[in-house]
Amino acid sequence: MLDIRYASADNFIGKPIDGYVKPVAITTSKTASALKNAQADFKRFGFGLKVFDAYRPQRAVDHFVRWAKDWRDTLMKSKYYPQVAKQDLFKKDYIAEKSGHSRGSTVDVTLGYVDANGLAHELDMGTGFDFSIPAPGRNIRI
């Protein structure tokens, strides 16, 4: 399943991100093969992968950086970073000027399943996609 959040307004900025023209996931062939193998393994247990992000163009990373520097724009704070001051997003490494996603070999995924009625459900991983929460000794980059 694909849920490419940066092509929609359902992300930490609250609007589509520069460079995401369509909700597609682009990866290297090696990454695609690894995802295919993982999907096959999870399918045996009734689960599947849900991809939120894959290749991220540099202009998208630049959009994140511009947004992070505008401390007044906190439209999605309550949903995505309620316990982190926006001015700390760089300092705490939640946002960076370079991203491993720009190589096409990094993906953001979760596990899910489809119920008997055909409805898709995500497994509870503790937080939702791109949720930034302070944790001792742990920083998550978005």
C-alpha positions as CSV (number, residue, x, y, z in Angstrom):
1,M,0.0,0.0,0.0
2,L,1.1,3.6,-0.6
3,D,0.2,6.6,1.5
4,I,2.6,9.2,0.2
5,R,1.8,11.9,2.8
6,Y,4.1,14.5,1.3
7,A,2.0,14.6,-1.9
8,S,-1.0,15.6,0.3
9,A,-1.8,18.1,3.1
10,D,-1.7,15.3,5.7
11,N,1.9,15.9,6.9
12,F,3.8,17.9,9.5
13,I,3.7,21.1,7.3
14,G,0.0,20.8,6.4
15,K,0.3,21.2,2.6
16,P,1.8,19.3,-0.3
17,I,5.6,19.3,-0.3
18,D,7.6,20.7,-3.3
19,G,8.7,18.0,-5.6
20,Y,5.8,15.6,-4.8
21,V,3.7,15.9,-7.9
22,K,2.1,12.5,-7.6
23,P,1.6,10.0,-4.7
24,V,4.2,7.5,-6.0
25,A,7.2,5.8,-4.3
26,I,10.4,5.8,-6.2
27,T,13.4,3.7,-5.0
28,T,16.6,2.2,-6.3
29,S,16.1,-1.3,-7.8
30,K,18.0,-2.8,-4.9
31,T,15.6,-1.2,-2.4
32,A,12.6,-2.2,-4.5
33,S,13.8,-5.8,-4.4
34,A,14.3,-5.7,-0.6
35,L,10.8,-4.3,-0.2
36,K,9.4,-7.0,-2.4
37,N,11.1,-9.7,-0.4
38,A,9.9,-8.2,2.9
39,Q,6.4,-7.9,1.6
40,A,6.4,-11.6,0.7
41,D,7.7,-12.5,4.2
42,F,5.0,-10.4,5.9
43,K,2.2,-11.7,3.6
44,R,2.7,-15.2,5.1
45,F,1.5,-13.7,8.4
46,G,-1.3,-11.7,7.0
47,F,0.5,-8.4,7.0
48,G,1.8,-6.1,4.4
49,L,4.0,-3.0,4.0
50,K,2.6,0.5,3.8
51,V,5.0,3.0,2.3
52,F,4.8,6.7,3.4
53,D,7.9,8.0,1.7
54,A,10.7,6.8,-0.5
55,Y,12.9,9.0,-2.9
56,R,12.7,12.6,-1.7
57,P,13.9,15.3,-4.1
58,Q,16.3,17.9,-2.7
59,R,13.6,20.6,-3.4
60,A,11.4,18.8,-0.9
61,V,14.2,18.8,1.7
62,D,14.6,22.5,1.0
63,H,10.9,23.0,1.5
64,F,11.2,21.4,5.0
65,V,14.1,23.6,5.8
66,R,12.3,26.8,4.7
67,W,9.2,25.8,6.7
68,A,11.3,25.0,9.8
69,K,12.9,28.4,9.8
70,D,9.5,30.1,9.8
71,W,8.7,29.7,13.5
72,R,5.3,31.3,13.1
73,D,3.9,28.5,10.9
74,T,2.7,25.9,13.4
75,L,-0.4,24.8,11.6
76,M,0.2,21.0,12.3
77,K,2.1,21.3,15.6
78,S,-0.7,19.6,17.7
79,K,-0.8,16.6,15.4
80,Y,2.9,16.1,14.5
81,Y,5.2,17.8,17.0
82,P,3.2,18.8,20.1
83,Q,6.0,18.4,22.6
84,V,8.8,19.8,20.5
85,A,9.4,23.6,20.1
86,K,9.6,24.3,16.4
87,Q,12.9,26.3,16.9
88,D,14.4,23.0,18.2
89,L,13.6,20.9,15.2
90,F,17.1,21.5,13.6
91,K,18.9,21.4,16.9
92,K,17.4,18.1,17.9
93,D,18.0,16.6,14.4
94,Y,14.3,16.1,13.5
95,I,14.9,18.1,10.3
96,A,18.2,18.3,8.4
97,E,19.4,20.1,5.2
98,K,20.3,16.7,3.6
99,S,18.3,13.5,3.6
100,G,19.2,9.9,3.0
101,H,15.8,9.8,1.1
102,S,17.4,11.8,-1.7
103,R,19.5,8.8,-2.7
104,G,16.4,6.7,-3.3
105,S,17.5,3.9,-0.9
106,T,15.6,5.1,2.2
107,V,11.9,4.4,2.8
108,D,9.5,5.1,5.5
109,V,7.2,2.2,6.1
110,T,4.8,0.6,8.6
111,L,3.0,-2.7,8.7
112,G,-0.7,-3.2,8.2
113,Y,-3.4,-5.6,7.2
114,V,-6.6,-5.6,5.3
115,D,-9.7,-6.9,7.2
116,A,-12.5,-9.1,5.9
117,N,-14.4,-6.0,4.8
118,G,-11.5,-4.8,2.6
119,L,-10.5,-2.0,5.0
120,A,-6.8,-1.3,5.6
121,H,-5.5,-1.0,9.1
122,E,-2.0,0.0,10.4
123,L,-0.4,-1.8,13.3
124,D,0.1,0.4,16.3
125,M,3.8,1.4,16.3
126,G,3.4,3.8,19.3
127,T,3.1,7.0,17.2
128,G,1.8,7.9,13.8
129,F,3.8,8.7,10.7
130,D,6.3,11.6,11.2
131,F,5.3,12.2,14.8
132,S,8.2,13.9,16.6
133,I,8.5,13.2,20.3
134,P,11.4,13.9,22.5
135,A,13.1,10.7,23.8
136,P,16.3,10.5,25.8
137,G,19.2,9.7,23.5
138,R,16.9,9.2,20.5
139,N,16.3,11.6,17.6
140,I,14.2,10.7,14.6
141,R,14.9,12.6,11.4
142,I,12.0,13.5,9.1
